[in-house]
Amino acid sequence: MRCDVAQPADLNRALAGIDAAFFLVHGMGSGDGSYTGAEQHTARAVREEAGACGGTRMVLLGGVERG
């Protein structure tokens, strides 16, 4: 299944009826250098939608932050 994690309708369709979600998405390829904030926003959106769809667990693949 294809899912654009930045699109709420895609998230709802992809996460409907789940028990757990694995967030293996990163924004490092966005090219604008601000991937950290965008990645945090997207991870929160996935977490919230997963919970709304019945998910009780989320596994997050940590990203790398410049600094």
C-alpha positions as CSV (number, residue, x, y, z in Angstrom):
1,M,0.0,0.0,0.0
2,R,1.3,3.5,-0.9
3,C,0.8,6.2,1.7
4,D,1.9,9.8,1.9
5,V,2.4,10.3,5.6
6,A,1.9,14.0,5.1
7,Q,-1.7,13.4,3.9
8,P,-4.2,12.8,6.7
9,A,-6.6,10.8,4.4
10,D,-3.7,8.5,3.4
11,L,-2.8,7.9,7.0
12,N,-6.4,7.1,8.0
13,R,-6.6,4.6,5.1
14,A,-3.2,3.0,5.8
15,L,-3.7,2.7,9.6
16,A,-7.3,1.6,9.8
17,G,-7.7,-1.4,12.1
18,I,-4.0,-1.7,13.1
19,D,-2.6,-2.9,16.4
20,A,0.9,-1.4,15.9
21,A,2.7,1.0,13.6
22,F,6.3,1.0,12.5
23,F,7.5,4.5,11.6
24,L,10.4,4.0,9.3
25,V,10.2,7.3,7.5
26,H,12.7,10.1,7.5
27,G,12.9,13.5,5.9
28,M,16.6,13.7,5.2
29,G,16.0,13.6,1.5
30,S,13.9,16.7,1.4
31,G,16.9,18.8,0.4
32,D,15.9,21.9,2.4
33,G,17.9,21.2,5.5
34,S,14.9,21.5,7.9
35,Y,14.0,17.8,8.0
36,T,14.2,17.5,11.8
37,G,11.1,19.6,12.4
38,A,9.2,18.1,9.5
39,E,10.1,14.6,10.7
40,Q,8.9,15.3,14.2
41,H,5.6,16.8,12.9
42,T,5.0,13.7,10.7
43,A,5.9,11.2,13.5
44,R,3.4,13.0,15.8
45,A,0.7,12.9,13.1
46,V,1.3,9.2,12.5
47,R,1.2,8.5,16.3
48,E,-2.1,10.4,16.7
49,E,-3.8,8.8,13.7
50,A,-2.5,5.3,14.7
51,G,-4.0,5.8,18.2
52,A,-7.3,7.0,16.7
53,C,-7.4,3.9,14.5
54,G,-6.9,1.5,17.5
55,G,-3.2,1.2,17.5
56,T,-1.6,0.7,20.9
57,R,2.1,0.6,20.0
58,M,4.4,2.6,17.7
59,V,8.0,1.7,16.9
60,L,10.0,4.7,15.7
61,L,13.2,4.5,13.7
62,G,15.3,7.3,15.1
63,G,16.8,9.8,12.8
64,V,20.0,11.7,12.7
65,E,20.0,15.3,13.7
66,R,22.8,17.7,12.7
67,G,24.4,19.5,15.5
